[in-house]
């Protein structure tokens, strides 16, 4: 759309507030292109007694959990569960999933939980990994601590820092059998570690609470897998997109589904970037750069002529880069001061999106995706553009995993493609009017990026091993709505929490 402004009619602005679950300082293992949001064992408790995946055939929770219709953390799945005191709900893991977990160097388990009220040291509530009835690892509220924590069977409890009370929290553990430690996370933040590792051979999961006075456990979105993204990705936005039609920022989950959003606070958002803490939007008509946190609060704003006609936005090290028909401008992230300009133009078309893989820039150029040097604009590679059939040849691009790009379109189509050759790995439609898309960085990856970039860049010449842009991550305590599955009616309790 070189040389002209888009004239799409914008709808009345819809502002949907959403909280970001993710934060953290802890390391995150790279996930393969095929492993996005793929827990081995999961239950969102949207199907009474026997829902979810990764469970043994015919196995269920035994009818002892109370399913609740009011769900404050998952607007797309209207059920979660509540325990009764000293009534243990146990379910058998599928043998194939159990064998995979048993053989993995890394096991992650996560769930959202709360209590009726603040836990005391005479109470316990949580989820256990068991081997034929023998508890091996416990995660939740141990009986001798007040915070959320965990322990290997027979070992002292390892408390975190967040109290196990009436507020919903995301509780997670990483069992690192190669390193010989397990880590406890609450709301994405590493809170405790311990070297007393549990025995393995798990084939069951148990949900239980007990103690005096009665203090029940509420649970939702249980997941067990071998990478962090397996268990955590669907609990918070993994992508952000600029939506032109109503001037909003959309928050997308790991499946690129729209989970909500907030006002972009200026017209025509036509480029988006994020460091995992803030979201940056460039506006095509107004020359504005606006910075929001993930709750939609404006934290910074400035205007500069280089933003006029912005066609894409990306964070590049300490700079923010904006692509337009005349080239690429690199700006100061705080003030918008122009630091340098790079002359570049797409062959025959205007650029439609900008991404950075830690070494190279990627630009959507009509029929092709162009990989260029960020200092000289020299061509590194050129691959087919799977979104070339969309309006403007696609309107967004981001590095979403090693060796993988995600492309976005105005009518909601998206494509996961291999960075090596542009082949389509997966595709779908989320209904969003996307004029820019960016992957939300995972925590603690900066050191890995610096150490591995030379090797991966070399591999990338043959295999397209691109890296996602990275930065610190910050999350409030309240999880965001998930779109994992829809509720299915059953015998439920309408009382709610």
PESUL-V326956 format. One record per residue. N is the residue number from 1. RES is the residue in three letters. PSI is psi in whole degrees, 0 to 359 (none if undefined). NEAR is the number of other ideal C-beta (glycine too) atoms within 8 Angstrom. Layout:
n = {N | N}
res = {RES | RES}
psi = {PSI | PSI}
near = {NEAR | NEAR}
This chain:
n = {1 | 2 | 3 | 4 | 5 | 6 | 7 | 8 | 9 | 10 | 11 | 12 | 13 | 14 | 15 | 16 | 17 | 18 | 19 | 20 | 21 | 22 | 23 | 24 | 25 | 26 | 27 | 28 | 29 | 30 | 31 | 32 | 33 | 34 | 35 | 36 | 37 | 38 | 39 | 40 | 41 | 42 | 43 | 44 | 45 | 46 | 47 | 48 | 49 | 50 | 51 | 52 | 53 | 54 | 55 | 56 | 57 | 58 | 59 | 60 | 61 | 62 | 63 | 64 | 65 | 66 | 67 | 68 | 69 | 70 | 71 | 72 | 73 | 74 | 75 | 76 | 77 | 78 | 79 | 80 | 81 | 82 | 83 | 84 | 85 | 86 | 87 | 88 | 89 | 90 | 91 | 92 | 93 | 94 | 95 | 96 | 97 | 98 | 99 | 100 | 101 | 102 | 103 | 104 | 105 | 106 | 107 | 108 | 109 | 110 | 111 | 112 | 113 | 114 | 115 | 116 | 117 | 118 | 119 | 120 | 121 | 122 | 123 | 124 | 125 | 126 | 127 | 128 | 129 | 130 | 131 | 132 | 133 | 134 | 135 | 136 | 137 | 138 | 139 | 140 | 141 | 142 | 143 | 144 | 145 | 146 | 147 | 148 | 149 | 150 | 151 | 152 | 153 | 154 | 155 | 156 | 157 | 158 | 159 | 160 | 161 | 162 | 163 | 164 | 165 | 166 | 167 | 168 | 169 | 170 | 171 | 172 | 173 | 174 | 175 | 176 | 177 | 178 | 179 | 180 | 181 | 182 | 183 | 184 | 185 | 186 | 187 | 188 | 189 | 190 | 191 | 192 | 193 | 194 | 195 | 196 | 197 | 198 | 199 | 200 | 201 | 202 | 203 | 204 | 205 | 206 | 207 | 208 | 209 | 210 | 211 | 212 | 213 | 214 | 215 | 216 | 217 | 218 | 219 | 220 | 221 | 222 | 223 | 224 | 225 | 226 | 227 | 228 | 229 | 230 | 231 | 232 | 233 | 234 | 235 | 236 | 237 | 238 | 239 | 240 | 241 | 242 | 243 | 244 | 245 | 246 | 247 | 248 | 249 | 250 | 251 | 252 | 253 | 254 | 255 | 256 | 257 | 258 | 259 | 260 | 261 | 262 | 263 | 264 | 265 | 266 | 267 | 268 | 269 | 270 | 271 | 272 | 273 | 274 | 275 | 276 | 277 | 278 | 279 | 280 | 281 | 282 | 283 | 284 | 285 | 286 | 287 | 288 | 289 | 290 | 291 | 292 | 293 | 294 | 295 | 296 | 297 | 298 | 299 | 300 | 301 | 302 | 303 | 304 | 305 | 306 | 307 | 308 | 309 | 310 | 311 | 312 | 313 | 314 | 315 | 316 | 317 | 318 | 319 | 320 | 321 | 322 | 323 | 324 | 325 | 326 | 327 | 328 | 329 | 330 | 331 | 332 | 333 | 334 | 335 | 336 | 337 | 338 | 339 | 340 | 341 | 342 | 343 | 344 | 345 | 346 | 347 | 348 | 349 | 350 | 351 | 352 | 353 | 354 | 355 | 356 | 357 | 358 | 359 | 360 | 361 | 362 | 363 | 364 | 365 | 366 | 367 | 368 | 369 | 370 | 371 | 372 | 373 | 374 | 375 | 376 | 377 | 378 | 379 | 380 | 381 | 382 | 383 | 384 | 385 | 386 | 387 | 388 | 389 | 390 | 391 | 392 | 393 | 394 | 395 | 396 | 397 | 398 | 399 | 400 | 401 | 402 | 403 | 404 | 405 | 406 | 407 | 408 | 409 | 410 | 411 | 412 | 413 | 414 | 415 | 416 | 417 | 418 | 419 | 420 | 421 | 422 | 423 | 424 | 425 | 426 | 427 | 428 | 429 | 430 | 431 | 432 | 433 | 434 | 435 | 436 | 437 | 438 | 439 | 440 | 441 | 442 | 443 | 444 | 445 | 446 | 447 | 448 | 449 | 450 | 451 | 452 | 453 | 454 | 455 | 456 | 457 | 458 | 459 | 460 | 461 | 462 | 463 | 464 | 465 | 466 | 467 | 468 | 469 | 470 | 471 | 472 | 473 | 474 | 475 | 476 | 477 | 478 | 479 | 480 | 481 | 482 | 483 | 484 | 485 | 486 | 487 | 488 | 489 | 490 | 491 | 492 | 493 | 494 | 495 | 496 | 497}
res = {UNK | UNK | UNK | UNK | UNK | UNK | UNK | UNK | UNK | UNK | UNK | UNK | UNK | UNK | UNK | UNK | UNK | UNK | UNK | UNK | UNK | UNK | UNK | UNK | UNK | UNK | UNK | UNK | UNK | UNK | UNK | UNK | UNK | UNK | UNK | UNK | UNK | UNK | UNK | UNK | UNK | UNK | UNK | UNK | UNK | UNK | UNK | UNK | UNK | UNK | UNK | UNK | UNK | UNK | UNK | UNK | UNK | UNK | UNK | UNK | UNK | UNK | UNK | UNK | UNK | UNK | UNK | UNK | UNK | UNK | UNK | UNK | UNK | UNK | UNK | UNK | UNK | UNK | UNK | UNK | UNK | UNK | UNK | UNK | UNK | UNK | UNK | UNK | UNK | UNK | UNK | UNK | UNK | UNK | UNK | UNK | UNK | UNK | UNK | UNK | UNK | UNK | UNK | UNK | UNK | UNK | UNK | UNK | UNK | UNK | UNK | UNK | UNK | UNK | UNK | UNK | UNK | UNK | UNK | UNK | UNK | UNK | UNK | UNK | UNK | UNK | UNK | UNK | UNK | UNK | UNK | UNK | UNK | UNK | UNK | UNK | UNK | UNK | UNK | UNK | UNK | UNK | UNK | UNK | UNK | UNK | UNK | UNK | UNK | UNK | UNK | UNK | UNK | UNK | UNK | UNK | UNK | UNK | UNK | UNK | UNK | UNK | UNK | UNK | UNK | UNK | UNK | UNK | UNK | UNK | UNK | UNK | UNK | UNK | UNK | UNK | UNK | UNK | UNK | UNK | UNK | UNK | UNK | UNK | UNK | UNK | UNK | UNK | UNK | UNK | UNK | UNK | UNK | UNK | UNK | UNK | UNK | UNK | UNK | UNK | UNK | UNK | UNK | UNK | UNK | UNK | UNK | UNK | UNK | UNK | UNK | UNK | UNK | UNK | UNK | UNK | UNK | UNK | UNK | UNK | UNK | UNK | UNK | UNK | UNK | UNK | UNK | UNK | UNK | UNK | UNK | UNK | UNK | UNK | UNK | UNK | UNK | UNK | UNK | UNK | UNK | UNK | UNK | UNK | UNK | UNK | UNK | UNK | UNK | UNK | UNK | UNK | UNK | UNK | UNK | UNK | UNK | UNK | UNK | UNK | UNK | UNK | UNK | UNK | UNK | UNK | UNK | UNK | UNK | UNK | UNK | UNK | UNK | UNK | UNK | UNK | UNK | UNK | UNK | UNK | UNK | UNK | UNK | UNK | UNK | UNK | UNK | UNK | UNK | UNK | UNK | UNK | UNK | UNK | UNK | UNK | UNK | UNK | UNK | UNK | UNK | UNK | UNK | UNK | UNK | UNK | UNK | UNK | UNK | UNK | UNK | UNK | UNK | UNK | UNK | UNK | UNK | UNK | UNK | UNK | UNK | UNK | UNK | UNK | UNK | UNK | UNK | UNK | UNK | UNK | UNK | UNK | UNK | UNK | UNK | UNK | UNK | UNK | UNK | UNK | UNK | UNK | UNK | UNK | UNK | UNK | UNK | UNK | UNK | UNK | UNK | UNK | UNK | UNK | UNK | UNK | UNK | UNK | UNK | UNK | UNK | UNK | UNK | UNK | UNK | UNK | UNK | UNK | UNK | UNK | UNK | UNK | UNK | UNK | UNK | UNK | UNK | UNK | UNK | UNK | UNK | UNK | UNK | UNK | UNK | UNK | UNK | UNK | UNK | UNK | UNK | UNK | UNK | UNK | UNK | UNK | UNK | UNK | UNK | UNK | UNK | UNK | UNK | UNK | UNK | UNK | UNK | UNK | UNK | UNK | UNK | UNK | UNK | UNK | UNK | UNK | UNK | UNK | UNK | UNK | UNK | UNK | UNK | UNK | UNK | UNK | UNK | UNK | UNK | UNK | UNK | UNK | UNK | UNK | UNK | UNK | UNK | UNK | UNK | UNK | UNK | UNK | UNK | UNK | UNK | UNK | UNK | UNK | UNK | UNK | UNK | UNK | UNK | UNK | UNK | UNK | UNK | UNK | UNK | UNK | UNK | UNK | UNK | UNK | UNK | UNK | UNK | UNK | UNK | UNK | UNK | UNK | UNK | UNK | UNK | UNK | UNK | UNK | UNK | UNK | UNK | UNK | UNK | UNK | UNK | UNK | UNK | UNK | UNK | UNK | UNK | UNK | UNK | UNK | UNK | UNK | UNK}
psi = {40 | 136 | 10 | 153 | 147 | 145 | 29 | 139 | 128 | 137 | 169 | 133 | 131 | 124 | 112 | 113 | 143 | 142 | 147 | 124 | 333 | 143 | 182 | 163 | 2 | 156 | 151 | 130 | 137 | 145 | 147 | 165 | 334 | 0 | 17 | 123 | 59 | 71 | 147 | 326 | 132 | 150 | 118 | 359 | 30 | 345 | 123 | 123 | 326 | 34 | 185 | 190 | 158 | 16 | 153 | 146 | 131 | 356 | 141 | 182 | 5 | 9 | 16 | 358 | 144 | 122 | 130 | 138 | 338 | 121 | 106 | 349 | 351 | 88 | 343 | 347 | 100 | 19 | 147 | 181 | 159 | 138 | 163 | 156 | 129 | 25 | 108 | 130 | 119 | 139 | 141 | 136 | 144 | 135 | 323 | 316 | 319 | 319 | 322 | 316 | 320 | 332 | 351 | 143 | 335 | 132 | 132 | 139 | 137 | 151 | 161 | 139 | 157 | 168 | 173 | 320 | 179 | 128 | 146 | 172 | 358 | 10 | 161 | 157 | 132 | 195 | 136 | 145 | 128 | 158 | 99 | 51 | 346 | 118 | 134 | 322 | 137 | 137 | 127 | 230 | 97 | 159 | 342 | 16 | 161 | 321 | 164 | 143 | 203 | 176 | 153 | 146 | 132 | 356 | 165 | 147 | 148 | 99 | 149 | 214 | 345 | 123 | 142 | 92 | 208 | 356 | 140 | 136 | 151 | 114 | 133 | 149 | 144 | 117 | 106 | 92 | 336 | 317 | 342 | 28 | 158 | 146 | 143 | 127 | 143 | 126 | 38 | 351 | 131 | 123 | 339 | 153 | 157 | 148 | 358 | 93 | 147 | 158 | 160 | 209 | 26 | 140 | 7 | 156 | 135 | 137 | 128 | 159 | 158 | 172 | 177 | 140 | 166 | 132 | 95 | 162 | 133 | 134 | 144 | 160 | 59 | 132 | 141 | 132 | 192 | 357 | 161 | 319 | 334 | 320 | 343 | 335 | 319 | 357 | 1 | 168 | 132 | 346 | 153 | 148 | 144 | 127 | 112 | 322 | 330 | 15 | 53 | 164 | 127 | 140 | 119 | 145 | 187 | 338 | 11 | 19 | 144 | 121 | 2 | 190 | 191 | 165 | 137 | 347 | 21 | 160 | 158 | 54 | 124 | 34 | 142 | 147 | 159 | 146 | 9 | 344 | 315 | 160 | 128 | 134 | 136 | 141 | 125 | 319 | 338 | 354 | 26 | 143 | 124 | 135 | 127 | 156 | 179 | 357 | 0 | 8 | 129 | 128 | 346 | 156 | 140 | 163 | 144 | 144 | 333 | 344 | 351 | 127 | 27 | 134 | 357 | 158 | 145 | 147 | 128 | 101 | 239 | 4 | 165 | 127 | 137 | 130 | 138 | 184 | 334 | 350 | 207 | 125 | 136 | 120 | 157 | 132 | 340 | 324 | 340 | 3 | 136 | 121 | 324 | 163 | 145 | 123 | 124 | 141 | 142 | 144 | 117 | 348 | 169 | 153 | 150 | 66 | 149 | 137 | 159 | 132 | 14 | 343 | 315 | 158 | 146 | 132 | 133 | 117 | 67 | 250 | 346 | 160 | 122 | 128 | 123 | 161 | 130 | 350 | 330 | 346 | 11 | 142 | 135 | 315 | 167 | 127 | 159 | 147 | 109 | 339 | 13 | 337 | 352 | 168 | 134 | 14 | 29 | 152 | 14 | 150 | 142 | 155 | 116 | 353 | 165 | 124 | 17 | 138 | 150 | 132 | 146 | 154 | 165 | 333 | 17 | 349 | 143 | 156 | 131 | 125 | 155 | 130 | 343 | 318 | 2 | 3 | 144 | 125 | 320 | 161 | 165 | 188 | 128 | 2 | 357 | 147 | 79 | 118 | 60 | 138 | 145 | 142 | 137 | 119 | 147 | 158 | 152 | 27 | 357 | 315 | 319 | 323 | 313 | 320 | 327 | 358 | 323 | 315 | 312 | 329 | 319 | 316 | 327 | 334 | 333 | 326 | 359 | 40 | 79 | 156 | 148 | 151 | 150 | 164 | 179 | 157 | 144 | 135 | 140 | 175 | 338 | 122 | 156 | 159 | 142 | 157 | 37 | 317 | 164 | 151 | 148 | 129 | 152 | 187 | 111 | 169 | 119 | 5 | 315 | 174 | none}
near = {7 | 6 | 5 | 5 | 7 | 9 | 4 | 8 | 5 | 9 | 7 | 4 | 9 | 8 | 9 | 8 | 8 | 15 | 11 | 14 | 14 | 16 | 10 | 13 | 7 | 11 | 7 | 10 | 7 | 7 | 10 | 7 | 11 | 6 | 9 | 12 | 11 | 8 | 12 | 12 | 17 | 13 | 10 | 15 | 15 | 12 | 10 | 10 | 11 | 8 | 11 | 11 | 7 | 11 | 14 | 9 | 5 | 4 | 8 | 9 | 12 | 8 | 6 | 8 | 12 | 8 | 14 | 16 | 10 | 9 | 13 | 5 | 12 | 14 | 6 | 10 | 16 | 10 | 14 | 14 | 14 | 13 | 16 | 9 | 9 | 7 | 8 | 8 | 12 | 12 | 14 | 9 | 16 | 11 | 8 | 6 | 12 | 11 | 8 | 10 | 15 | 9 | 5 | 9 | 5 | 12 | 11 | 17 | 14 | 14 | 14 | 14 | 16 | 11 | 16 | 6 | 7 | 9 | 14 | 8 | 8 | 6 | 13 | 12 | 17 | 16 | 13 | 12 | 12 | 14 | 11 | 6 | 6 | 7 | 9 | 14 | 16 | 11 | 14 | 15 | 16 | 14 | 10 | 5 | 10 | 10 | 13 | 15 | 15 | 13 | 13 | 12 | 11 | 3 | 8 | 5 | 11 | 13 | 11 | 12 | 7 | 11 | 8 | 14 | 9 | 7 | 7 | 12 | 13 | 16 | 15 | 15 | 14 | 12 | 12 | 11 | 11 | 6 | 5 | 7 | 9 | 15 | 11 | 17 | 16 | 15 | 12 | 15 | 11 | 10 | 11 | 11 | 9 | 10 | 6 | 8 | 9 | 11 | 7 | 9 | 7 | 14 | 10 | 13 | 14 | 12 | 14 | 14 | 15 | 8 | 13 | 5 | 4 | 7 | 13 | 12 | 16 | 14 | 14 | 15 | 15 | 15 | 15 | 18 | 12 | 10 | 11 | 11 | 14 | 16 | 14 | 16 | 12 | 13 | 13 | 15 | 14 | 11 | 15 | 14 | 16 | 17 | 16 | 13 | 9 | 10 | 14 | 14 | 17 | 13 | 15 | 15 | 16 | 9 | 9 | 10 | 8 | 10 | 12 | 11 | 13 | 13 | 9 | 14 | 8 | 11 | 8 | 12 | 19 | 14 | 17 | 17 | 11 | 13 | 9 | 13 | 10 | 11 | 12 | 14 | 16 | 15 | 17 | 12 | 7 | 9 | 9 | 11 | 16 | 13 | 10 | 16 | 10 | 14 | 11 | 13 | 6 | 9 | 7 | 9 | 9 | 8 | 9 | 11 | 5 | 11 | 13 | 7 | 7 | 14 | 14 | 18 | 15 | 13 | 14 | 10 | 4 | 3 | 11 | 14 | 16 | 15 | 15 | 14 | 9 | 5 | 10 | 13 | 12 | 12 | 15 | 9 | 8 | 5 | 5 | 12 | 7 | 10 | 7 | 6 | 9 | 12 | 7 | 11 | 8 | 11 | 7 | 4 | 10 | 11 | 16 | 16 | 18 | 18 | 14 | 14 | 13 | 11 | 8 | 12 | 14 | 17 | 16 | 18 | 14 | 12 | 7 | 11 | 16 | 11 | 12 | 13 | 10 | 9 | 4 | 5 | 8 | 6 | 8 | 7 | 8 | 7 | 13 | 9 | 15 | 10 | 13 | 11 | 4 | 12 | 7 | 9 | 14 | 15 | 14 | 20 | 17 | 13 | 15 | 11 | 11 | 11 | 12 | 14 | 15 | 16 | 17 | 16 | 14 | 12 | 8 | 11 | 11 | 15 | 11 | 12 | 15 | 12 | 15 | 11 | 7 | 10 | 7 | 9 | 9 | 6 | 8 | 8 | 7 | 10 | 5 | 10 | 11 | 16 | 13 | 17 | 17 | 15 | 11 | 13 | 13 | 13 | 15 | 11 | 12 | 8 | 7 | 10 | 11 | 7 | 6 | 9 | 11 | 6 | 7 | 13 | 11 | 7 | 9 | 15 | 6 | 6 | 7 | 12 | 12 | 17 | 14 | 15 | 14 | 11 | 10 | 9 | 14 | 10 | 15 | 8 | 9 | 9 | 13 | 15 | 10 | 14 | 9 | 11 | 9 | 6 | 8 | 8 | 4 | 8 | 4 | 10 | 8 | 7 | 5 | 7 | 7}
